[in-house]
Amino acid sequence: MQKRFLWGGVAMILVASGFAFLVARGFPRGSVVPLAAAASFALLAGVLLLLLRAFLKSSEDVAKQRLDGYRAEITAEMEKSKEDQEQRFREIADAHNDLLTHHKLTKKMLQSYRATDVFETLLKGVREGFGFPGAVLGVLEEKGTIVFRSAGNGEGRPGKRIPCWEEESLLARTIWSGNPVMIPSLDGQRHSGEDRAILGEGPAFLVPVTKKPSRKCSDVMVCGLVECPAYHLLDAKCWIEGLPARTCTQSGEIEQKRKECARCEMFLPSAILVVRSHPGSRKISRETTGSIVALANEAGLALKLAEMNENTRKMSITDGLTGILNHRGFYELLGRELERARRYGHSVSLLMVDVDDFKKFNDRYGHLAGDSALKKIAELIRGSVRANDIVARYGGEEFGVILPEATPAGALMLAERIKTDIACHRFPGHSGEVAHLTVSIGIYSTDPGDITEERMVKFADEAAYLAKNSGKNRVVVKSHA
């Protein structure tokens, strides 16, 4: 560009020289006027050329600066766009991983047969699957106490217990609200000392875990508050909409009403999930915790299914007449106790209790009286044994009693007590008539070792048969096979 202007300047000087030559032809020879004119024109052309060059140089510098600025802006925008794209890709990848984790955990929870398995899957999924290792879970026990069995990671104390009706507790109030709560910190929040021990000082996200309802309050009719807005609704939270906040004015009254609600079978809260800040965890925000709320809702459904499965399992191993274990439940628990005996090296004793002459009792007093007598005998046996002993109806008028960690002498003493209690009881007959029943009991005790359930029942049953054939109303101990 500058070369062009230099050649332009030379051209201007030549033009000025030519112009001066033409002018000089009109003056006498030897006159200095033409030379002065030519020099003036040349000087003027040079000055103009220098000014033009300086202007063009300045314009070029400005253009270069603008170009560099545009280039820097474009580069910054491209880098920002790239960062935004990468962030968006990370968010999409996290959402995809959360969705896969949610699907896997939901499937596992819905296949659980116990509430403890649902809780374990939920907590492990939030900690490892969603990336919140500081999460803890408080489970609501039957008496209405929230129990944090282990706060973990040195924050909080294992076994922390909070009454769910305590108005001062933020965790308890969240349970009753039924809604998730995001708290930046406990500052400015009404809370108890137990809350601070569990939540710590950083941000936290609280999510109540509530079972899905299967019946209406009007079907259960526990409280009988027909005026309650939730009384006839299926998916209404009566402990929120009906009691106690709308009917109580004082804190003590609110807590009393909450205690009553917590004992009701329509009270569906089961746990509270606490997601706390922790080194290495994801940031606690509404975007990152949405998947946790969705998983907690699935856990509520899984808890209801687990409850139904557990009820079905209990029905399958419970005798419909006496309410104790049936034949199937007897063998299931006998196998479990024999396995424990082999593992820990202790003995197990088995009593087979056979009611004497029960057919004659049925023929004389009828089957209803016989059913009543069997129920009473089961009650008497349960009242005679220890808390960890297992009573089952083996079949017909025969009962089985499993005695974990019982010595042969202890088993004999217990069998004598059962025999005496039943023999002394007065069973009702016709029109106020009193009848008596006796039992023959066979005992077999096993040392730690290998024996099948069937062989153990066979040996105890042989002892009971021997007791019956030896005069009835007696106890016979089977020696080791």
C-alpha positions as CSV (number, residue, x, y, z in Angstrom):
1,M,0.0,0.0,0.0
2,Q,2.8,2.4,0.9
3,K,4.7,1.7,-2.3
4,R,1.6,2.7,-4.3
5,F,1.5,6.0,-2.5
6,L,5.3,6.6,-3.1
7,W,4.8,6.1,-6.9
8,G,1.8,8.3,-6.7
9,G,4.1,11.0,-5.1
10,V,6.6,10.6,-7.9
11,A,3.9,11.0,-10.5
12,M,2.7,14.2,-8.7
13,I,6.2,15.6,-8.8
14,L,6.5,14.9,-12.5
15,V,3.2,16.5,-13.1
16,A,4.3,19.5,-11.1
17,S,7.5,19.7,-13.1
18,G,5.6,19.5,-16.4
19,F,3.2,22.1,-15.2
20,A,6.2,24.3,-14.2
21,F,7.8,23.8,-17.7
22,L,4.6,24.9,-19.4
23,V,4.5,27.9,-17.2
24,A,8.2,28.7,-17.8
25,R,7.6,28.9,-21.5
26,G,5.7,32.0,-21.0
27,F,8.5,33.8,-19.1
28,P,11.8,35.2,-20.5
29,R,14.8,32.8,-20.6
30,G,16.8,32.9,-17.4
31,S,13.9,34.0,-15.2
32,V,13.7,32.3,-11.8
33,V,9.9,32.4,-11.6
34,P,9.4,29.1,-13.4
35,L,12.0,27.4,-11.1
36,A,10.3,28.8,-8.0
37,A,6.9,27.7,-9.3
38,A,8.2,24.2,-10.0
39,A,9.8,24.0,-6.6
40,S,6.7,25.2,-4.9
41,F,4.6,22.6,-6.7
42,A,7.1,19.9,-5.8
43,L,7.2,20.9,-2.2
44,L,3.4,21.1,-2.0
45,A,3.1,17.6,-3.5
46,G,5.7,16.2,-1.1
47,V,3.9,17.7,1.9
48,L,0.6,16.4,0.7
49,L,2.2,13.0,0.2
50,L,3.6,12.9,3.7
51,L,0.3,13.9,5.2
52,L,-1.5,11.3,3.2
53,R,0.9,8.7,4.2
54,A,0.6,9.5,7.9
55,F,-3.2,9.5,7.6
56,L,-3.2,6.1,5.9
57,K,-0.7,4.7,8.4
58,S,-3.0,5.8,11.3
59,S,-6.0,4.4,9.5
60,E,-4.2,1.1,9.0
61,D,-3.3,0.9,12.8
62,V,-6.9,1.6,13.8
63,A,-8.1,-1.0,11.4
64,K,-5.6,-3.5,12.7
65,Q,-6.6,-2.7,16.3
66,R,-10.3,-3.2,15.4
67,L,-9.5,-6.4,13.6
68,D,-7.6,-7.7,16.6
69,G,-10.5,-6.7,18.9
70,Y,-13.0,-8.5,16.6
71,R,-10.7,-11.5,16.6
72,A,-10.5,-11.5,20.4
73,E,-14.3,-11.1,20.8
74,I,-14.9,-13.9,18.4
75,T,-12.4,-16.1,20.2
76,A,-14.0,-15.3,23.6
77,E,-17.4,-16.0,22.2
78,M,-16.3,-19.3,20.7
79,E,-14.6,-20.3,24.0
80,K,-17.7,-19.3,26.0
81,S,-20.0,-21.2,23.5
82,K,-17.7,-24.2,23.8
83,E,-17.8,-24.0,27.6
84,D,-21.6,-23.7,27.5
85,Q,-21.8,-26.7,25.2
86,E,-19.6,-28.7,27.4
87,Q,-21.6,-27.7,30.4
88,R,-24.8,-28.6,28.6
89,F,-23.3,-32.0,27.5
90,R,-22.3,-32.6,31.2
91,E,-25.9,-31.8,32.3
92,I,-27.4,-34.1,29.7
93,A,-24.9,-36.8,30.6
94,D,-25.8,-36.4,34.3
95,A,-29.5,-36.4,33.6
96,H,-29.1,-39.5,31.5
97,N,-27.1,-41.3,34.2
98,D,-29.6,-40.2,36.8
99,L,-32.4,-41.6,34.7
100,L,-30.6,-44.9,34.3
101,T,-29.9,-45.0,38.0
102,H,-33.5,-44.1,38.8
103,H,-34.7,-46.9,36.6
104,K,-32.3,-49.5,38.2
105,L,-33.0,-48.4,41.8
106,T,-36.8,-48.3,41.2
107,K,-36.8,-51.8,39.8
108,K,-34.8,-53.1,42.7
109,M,-37.0,-51.3,45.3
110,L,-40.2,-52.6,43.7
111,Q,-38.8,-56.2,43.9
112,S,-38.0,-55.8,47.7
113,Y,-40.1,-57.9,50.1
114,R,-39.1,-55.9,53.2
115,A,-39.1,-52.2,54.1
116,T,-35.5,-52.4,55.3
117,D,-34.4,-53.5,51.8
118,V,-36.3,-50.6,50.3
119,F,-34.6,-48.1,52.7
120,E,-31.2,-49.7,52.1
121,T,-31.6,-49.4,48.3
122,L,-32.8,-45.8,48.5
123,L,-30.0,-44.6,50.7
124,K,-27.3,-46.5,48.8
125,G,-28.7,-45.2,45.5
126,V,-28.6,-41.6,46.7
127,R,-25.1,-41.9,48.1
128,E,-23.4,-43.8,45.3
129,G,-25.8,-43.6,42.3
130,F,-26.6,-39.9,42.5
131,G,-23.3,-38.7,44.0
132,F,-24.4,-37.5,47.5
133,P,-22.2,-39.5,50.0
134,G,-23.3,-37.4,52.9
135,A,-26.9,-38.6,52.7
136,V,-28.5,-40.2,55.8
137,L,-31.9,-41.8,56.4
138,G,-34.2,-41.5,59.5
139,V,-36.7,-44.3,59.7
140,L,-40.0,-43.9,61.5
141,E,-40.6,-46.6,64.1
142,E,-43.9,-47.9,65.3
143,K,-43.9,-45.7,68.3
144,G,-43.5,-42.6,66.2
145,T,-39.8,-42.0,66.7
146,I,-37.5,-41.0,63.9
147,V,-34.3,-43.1,64.2
148,F,-31.1,-42.3,62.4
149,R,-29.2,-45.5,63.0
150,S,-25.9,-44.1,61.7
151,A,-25.3,-40.6,60.6
152,G,-21.9,-41.7,59.2
153,N,-18.8,-39.8,58.1
154,G,-18.3,-38.5,61.6
155,E,-21.2,-36.0,61.3
156,G,-24.0,-36.6,63.8
157,R,-24.2,-39.5,66.3
158,P,-25.3,-43.0,65.5
159,G,-28.7,-43.9,67.0
160,K,-30.0,-40.3,67.1
161,R,-33.7,-40.4,68.0
162,I,-36.3,-37.6,67.3
163,P,-40.0,-37.9,68.3
164,C,-42.0,-37.2,65.1
165,W,-44.5,-35.0,66.9
166,E,-41.9,-32.6,68.3
167,E,-42.9,-29.2,67.1
168,E,-39.4,-27.7,67.8
169,S,-37.7,-30.1,65.4
170,L,-37.2,-29.1,61.8
171,L,-37.0,-32.7,60.8
172,A,-40.2,-33.6,62.5
173,R,-42.1,-30.7,61.0
174,T,-40.8,-31.7,57.6
175,I,-42.2,-35.2,58.1
176,W,-45.6,-33.7,58.9
177,S,-45.5,-31.3,56.0
178,G,-45.1,-34.1,53.5
179,N,-43.0,-31.8,51.2
180,P,-39.3,-31.6,50.4
181,V,-37.4,-28.7,52.0
182,M,-34.2,-27.0,50.8
183,I,-32.3,-25.2,53.5
184,P,-29.0,-23.2,52.9
185,S,-28.2,-23.6,56.6
186,L,-29.8,-23.8,60.0
187,D,-29.3,-20.1,60.6
188,G,-32.7,-18.5,60.9
189,Q,-34.5,-21.9,61.0
190,R,-36.3,-23.0,64.1
191,H,-34.6,-26.3,65.0
192,S,-33.6,-28.6,67.9
193,G,-30.2,-29.7,69.0
194,E,-30.8,-33.1,67.5
195,D,-31.5,-31.4,64.1
196,R,-28.1,-29.7,64.2
197,A,-26.4,-32.9,65.1
198,I,-27.9,-34.6,62.1
199,L,-27.9,-31.8,59.5
200,G,-24.5,-30.2,60.3
201,E,-23.7,-26.6,59.3
202,G,-23.9,-26.7,55.5
203,P,-26.8,-26.8,53.1
204,A,-29.2,-29.7,53.2
205,F,-32.2,-31.1,51.4
206,L,-34.9,-32.9,53.3
207,V,-37.3,-35.3,51.6
208,P,-40.1,-37.2,53.5
209,V,-40.6,-40.7,52.3
210,T,-44.4,-41.5,52.4
211,K,-46.1,-44.8,51.6
212,K,-48.8,-44.7,49.0
213,P,-52.4,-45.1,50.5
214,S,-54.5,-48.1,49.6
215,R,-57.6,-47.2,51.7
216,K,-59.6,-44.2,52.7
217,C,-60.0,-43.0,56.3
218,S,-63.7,-43.7,56.0
219,D,-62.9,-47.4,55.3
220,V,-60.7,-47.6,58.4
221,M,-62.8,-45.4,60.7
222,V,-60.1,-45.0,63.4
223,C,-60.7,-41.4,64.4
224,G,-64.2,-41.1,63.1
225,L,-63.8,-37.4,62.2
226,V,-66.4,-37.2,59.4
227,E,-66.0,-33.4,59.1
228,C,-62.3,-33.9,58.2
229,P,-61.8,-32.8,54.6
230,A,-59.6,-35.9,54.0
231,Y,-62.1,-38.4,55.5
232,H,-63.6,-39.6,52.2
233,L,-60.6,-39.1,49.9
234,L,-58.3,-41.8,48.8
235,D,-55.1,-39.9,48.2
236,A,-55.5,-37.3,50.9
237,K,-53.0,-36.9,53.7
238,C,-55.4,-36.7,56.6
239,W,-52.7,-36.0,59.2
240,I,-51.9,-32.8,57.3
241,E,-55.4,-31.7,56.0
242,G,-57.5,-32.8,59.0
243,L,-55.2,-33.0,62.1
244,P,-53.7,-31.5,64.0
245,A,-52.7,-28.0,62.6
246,R,-56.3,-27.0,61.7
247,T,-57.9,-28.1,65.0
248,C,-55.2,-27.1,67.5
249,T,-54.0,-23.8,68.8
250,Q,-51.4,-24.6,71.4
251,S,-48.1,-26.4,70.9
252,G,-48.9,-29.1,73.6
253,E,-52.2,-29.8,72.0
254,I,-50.6,-30.1,68.6
255,E,-48.1,-32.6,69.9
256,Q,-50.8,-34.7,71.6
257,K,-52.9,-34.8,68.4
258,R,-49.8,-35.8,66.4
259,K,-49.1,-38.7,68.8
260,E,-52.6,-39.9,68.1
261,C,-52.1,-39.6,64.4
262,A,-48.8,-41.4,64.5
263,R,-50.5,-44.5,66.0
264,C,-53.1,-44.6,63.3
265,E,-52.7,-47.0,60.4
266,M,-53.6,-44.1,58.0
267,F,-50.4,-42.3,59.0
268,L,-48.3,-43.0,56.0
269,P,-44.9,-41.2,56.6
270,S,-42.2,-43.9,56.9
271,A,-38.8,-42.1,56.8
272,I,-37.1,-38.9,56.0
273,L,-34.1,-38.7,53.6
274,V,-31.5,-36.0,54.5
275,V,-29.1,-35.0,51.8
276,R,-26.2,-33.1,53.3
277,S,-23.2,-31.3,51.8
278,H,-20.1,-33.4,51.8
279,P,-16.6,-33.2,50.3
280,G,-16.7,-34.6,46.8
281,S,-20.4,-34.6,46.5
282,R,-22.5,-32.9,43.8
283,K,-23.8,-29.4,44.5
284,I,-27.1,-29.4,46.4
285,S,-29.5,-27.5,44.1
286,R,-33.0,-27.8,42.8
287,E,-31.6,-29.1,39.5
288,T,-29.5,-31.9,41.1
289,T,-32.1,-32.9,43.7
290,G,-35.1,-33.4,41.4
291,S,-34.1,-37.0,40.7
292,I,-33.9,-37.6,44.5
293,V,-37.5,-36.5,45.0
294,A,-38.6,-38.8,42.1
295,L,-36.8,-41.7,43.7
296,A,-38.3,-41.0,47.1
297,N,-41.8,-41.1,45.5
298,E,-40.9,-44.5,44.0
299,A,-39.7,-45.6,47.4
300,G,-43.2,-44.8,48.8
301,L,-44.8,-47.1,46.3
302,A,-42.2,-49.8,46.9
303,L,-42.8,-49.6,50.7
304,K,-46.5,-50.1,50.1
305,L,-45.8,-53.1,47.9
306,A,-43.3,-54.5,50.4
307,E,-45.9,-54.1,53.2
308,M,-48.4,-56.1,51.0
309,N,-45.8,-58.7,50.3
310,E,-44.9,-59.0,53.9
311,N,-48.6,-59.4,54.9
312,T,-49.0,-62.0,52.2
313,R,-45.9,-63.9,53.5
314,K,-47.2,-63.7,57.0
315,M,-50.5,-65.1,55.9
316,S,-48.8,-67.9,54.1
317,I,-47.0,-69.0,57.3
318,T,-49.7,-68.3,59.9
319,D,-52.3,-70.7,61.1
320,G,-55.7,-69.2,60.5
321,L,-57.3,-70.6,63.6
322,T,-54.7,-70.1,66.3
323,G,-52.7,-67.2,64.9
324,I,-49.4,-68.9,65.4
325,L,-47.1,-70.4,62.8
326,N,-48.5,-73.1,60.5
327,H,-46.7,-76.2,59.2
328,R,-44.9,-74.2,56.5
329,G,-43.7,-71.5,58.9
330,F,-42.6,-74.2,61.4
331,Y,-40.3,-75.8,58.9
332,E,-39.0,-72.5,57.7
333,L,-38.0,-71.3,61.1
334,L,-36.7,-74.7,62.2
335,G,-34.3,-74.7,59.3
336,R,-33.2,-71.2,60.2
337,E,-32.5,-72.1,63.8
338,L,-30.6,-75.3,62.9
339,E,-28.4,-73.3,60.5
340,R,-27.7,-70.8,63.3
341,A,-26.9,-73.6,65.6
342,R,-24.3,-75.0,63.2
343,R,-22.9,-71.6,62.6
344,Y,-22.6,-70.4,66.2
345,G,-22.1,-73.8,67.9
346,H,-25.2,-74.0,70.3
347,S,-27.9,-76.6,70.8
348,V,-31.5,-76.6,69.7
349,S,-34.4,-78.4,71.4
350,L,-37.7,-79.4,69.8
351,L,-41.0,-80.2,71.6
352,M,-43.8,-82.0,69.8
353,V,-47.0,-81.5,71.7
354,D,-49.9,-83.8,70.9
355,V,-53.4,-83.3,72.5
356,D,-54.7,-86.5,74.1
357,D,-58.0,-87.9,73.0
358,F,-58.9,-84.8,71.1
359,K,-61.2,-86.7,68.7
360,K,-63.4,-87.8,71.7
361,F,-63.5,-84.1,72.8
362,N,-64.7,-83.1,69.3
363,D,-67.2,-85.8,69.1
364,R,-68.7,-84.9,72.5
365,Y,-68.6,-81.1,72.4
366,G,-68.6,-80.3,68.7
367,H,-66.1,-78.8,66.4
368,L,-66.6,-75.2,67.5
369,A,-65.7,-76.2,71.1
370,G,-62.7,-78.1,69.6
371,D,-61.6,-75.0,67.7
372,S,-61.9,-72.9,70.8
373,A,-59.9,-75.5,72.8
374,L,-57.1,-75.5,70.1
375,K,-56.9,-71.7,70.3
376,K,-56.7,-71.8,74.1
377,I,-54.0,-74.5,74.0
378,A,-51.9,-72.4,71.6
379,E,-52.4,-69.4,73.9
380,L,-51.3,-71.5,77.0
381,I,-48.2,-72.7,75.2
382,R,-47.2,-69.2,74.1
383,G,-47.7,-68.0,77.7
384,S,-45.3,-70.7,79.0
385,V,-42.3,-70.3,76.6
386,R,-39.6,-67.7,76.4
387,A,-39.8,-64.6,74.2
388,N,-37.4,-66.0,71.6
389,D,-39.0,-69.5,71.5
390,I,-41.1,-70.4,68.5
391,V,-44.6,-72.0,68.7
392,A,-46.3,-73.5,65.7
393,R,-49.3,-75.6,64.9
394,Y,-47.8,-78.6,63.2
395,G,-51.1,-80.0,62.0
396,G,-54.5,-81.0,63.5
397,E,-54.1,-81.2,67.3
398,E,-50.3,-81.4,67.2
399,F,-48.1,-78.4,68.1
400,G,-44.3,-77.8,67.6
401,V,-42.2,-75.7,69.9
402,I,-38.7,-74.7,68.8
403,L,-36.3,-73.8,71.7
404,P,-33.1,-72.1,70.4
405,E,-30.1,-72.4,72.6
406,A,-32.0,-74.5,75.2
407,T,-30.3,-77.2,77.1
408,P,-32.0,-80.6,77.4
409,A,-32.7,-79.9,81.1
410,G,-34.2,-76.5,80.3
411,A,-36.4,-78.1,77.5
412,L,-37.6,-80.8,80.0
413,M,-38.5,-78.1,82.5
414,L,-40.4,-76.1,80.0
415,A,-42.3,-79.2,78.7
416,E,-43.4,-80.1,82.2
417,R,-44.7,-76.5,82.7
418,I,-46.7,-76.7,79.4
419,K,-48.1,-80.1,80.4
420,T,-49.2,-78.8,83.8
421,D,-50.7,-75.6,82.5
422,I,-52.9,-77.4,80.0
423,A,-53.9,-80.1,82.4
424,C,-55.0,-77.6,85.0
425,H,-57.0,-75.5,82.6
426,R,-60.8,-75.7,82.5
427,F,-62.1,-75.9,79.0
428,P,-65.8,-74.9,78.5
429,G,-68.2,-77.6,77.2
430,H,-72.0,-77.8,76.8
431,S,-74.2,-75.6,79.0
432,G,-71.5,-74.6,81.4
433,E,-70.0,-78.0,81.6
434,V,-66.2,-78.0,82.2
435,A,-63.9,-80.3,80.4
436,H,-60.2,-81.1,80.8
437,L,-57.6,-81.9,78.2
438,T,-54.0,-83.3,78.5
439,V,-51.1,-83.4,76.2
440,S,-48.3,-85.9,75.5
441,I,-44.9,-84.2,74.8
442,G,-41.9,-85.6,73.0
443,I,-38.5,-83.8,73.3
444,Y,-35.4,-84.1,71.1
445,S,-32.3,-81.9,71.6
446,T,-29.5,-81.7,69.2
447,D,-25.9,-80.7,69.8
448,P,-24.2,-78.5,67.2
449,G,-23.9,-80.7,64.2
450,D,-25.6,-81.7,61.0
451,I,-29.2,-82.8,61.2
452,T,-32.1,-82.1,58.9
453,E,-35.4,-80.7,59.9
454,E,-37.2,-83.8,58.9
455,R,-35.0,-86.1,61.1
456,M,-35.3,-83.8,64.1
457,V,-39.1,-83.8,63.8
458,K,-39.1,-87.6,63.4
459,F,-37.1,-88.1,66.6
460,A,-39.3,-85.7,68.6
461,D,-42.5,-87.2,67.2
462,E,-41.3,-90.7,68.1
463,A,-40.9,-89.4,71.7
464,A,-44.4,-87.9,71.7
465,Y,-45.8,-91.2,70.4
466,L,-44.0,-93.1,73.1
467,A,-45.4,-90.7,75.7
468,K,-48.9,-91.2,74.4
469,N,-48.6,-95.0,74.4
470,S,-47.1,-94.9,78.0
471,G,-50.3,-93.5,79.5
472,K,-50.6,-90.0,78.1
473,N,-50.2,-86.7,80.0
474,R,-46.5,-87.1,80.2
475,V,-43.2,-86.1,78.8
476,V,-40.6,-88.3,77.1
477,V,-37.1,-87.3,76.0
478,K,-35.7,-89.0,72.9
479,S,-32.1,-90.0,73.3
480,H,-29.6,-89.0,70.6
481,A,-29.9,-91.1,67.4
